[in-house]
Each structure stands twice: as C-alpha cells, then as structure tokens.
C-alpha cells in the first residue's frame, strides 16, 4: 500500500479467477469493514468503480430522495 496521507491510499489488487478481489487489511480497518458485511459496487463507464458500505449508500440515497 502506498500512503498519500493518513486518510487516503493507493493500492492495487488482482482479480481472481472467480472475479473476486481481496480488500486489504489496512483498507478494511480504515473503513471498519467487517467479515460478512454487505458492500455496494457502483459503476460508471466514464467515472469508474466505487465501493461503498451499504449503510453509507442507503444514507446517501435517503438524503438524495428527501
């Protein structure tokens, strides 16, 4: 992992034969991602891919639709 600042990172992961990636320990700790937790994968052909914790995604969606 390449640290930029304490709250940012650059990291590479490889996609396995089943299309899976491993979220590195440092990233799981930074975002408090626990085993079994649901994550949301968002994609846009121009902007790329984002991964969010489901509770953060639903909070964002709820705020957007108020």
HUCOR-V718736 format. One record per pair of residues at least 6 apart in sequence whose C-alpha atoms are under 6 Angstrom apart, sorted by the first residue. I is the first residue (numbers start at 0). J is the second residue. If there is no record, write none. Layout:
i-><I/I>
j-><J/J>
This chain:
i-><0/1/1/2/14/37/38/38/38/39/39/39/40/40/41/41/42>
j-><10/8/9/8/20/53/51/52/53/50/51/53/49/50/48/49/48>
